[in-house]
Amino acid sequence: MSPVRIQYNPIITQLLREHDQLPHDRVAERKSFQRKILFLMDMIKFSEDEAAFA
């Protein structure tokens, strides 16, 4: 695993747990968690790609 992935994986895991604990009727809050998770995953991928081409 890349250093960036190691750094952010625990944060993503925690966000996923919090997302899964929310009831399904709290759509706005669930979408907010999804956006945060996707942002972090995109940031990881960008950092890995940047390191690969550096």
Helices and strands as residue ranges (DSSP letters): H 3-21, H 27-53
